[in-house]
Every structure is written in structure tokens, then in C-alpha cells.
Amino acid sequence: MSERFELYEFQGQKVLFTGARVQYLKEPVPKGLEKYEIRHSDLGFEACQLARSIWVSHYGTIFADNPIELPSDGYLDFEEETDFIDLGEMMTFEEYQKMMRLESQQVTIQMAP
């Protein structure tokens, strides 16, 4: 049985989320997915910063179909309430990649003259 992840929207992009670090997943991350880690604030447990790797105050890991642009220092501060929205669905890596391919094809068709 394939592992299921929470579907979120991070700054307008659909991503998969898990509270685990990658090394604790039951299956490998498929080629083509970008991995980022999230830090929680020191004042509470709100998600507040995205980077390729978080060592302290790890909140979780997200996987994205497309790269997320990070500032030159490699850390992107964000607001959980507006930038990291739970879409209330669970899906596997395979289901996510299929959904993202379909959405990409729809955008391409809509943009064609």
C-alpha cells in the first residue's frame, strides 16, 4: 500500500505535506519532485520558514512538482495562515503527479491560440 500525504497549497502551488523527514518515509521520493523542509516558529508551533533543509524546529516536509524560488540565503519566510493552506485531501505520490500532469495539460490547452 502506498503512503498517503496531505495536499496543501503553498503560495498558490499545490504540494504534498508530511510531518516526517524524508529518511522516515516508507517509500522513495519519485524523480521529478522537489523536496523542501519547513521550520516552525520559536514562539509556537506555526509553520514559518521554508528551506531545502531544516535542522532545528523541523515542522515537516513538502514535495512540489515545480521548484519554489528561495531567496539568496536559502530561507523563505512565510505566513502559515495565508501561504500554507490545507486543502483537506490525502493522496499518494503517484496520484499527486498524475493530478499535476493533468492540470499542466489543461493550462497548456487554455493558453493555445
Buried (B, 14 or more C-beta within 10 A) or exposed (E): EEEBBBBBEBBEBBBBBBEBEEEEBEEEBEEEBBEBBBBBEEEEEEBBBBBEEBEEEBBBBBBBBEEBEEEEEEEBEBEBEEBBBEEEBEBBBEBBBEBBEEEEEEEEEEEEE
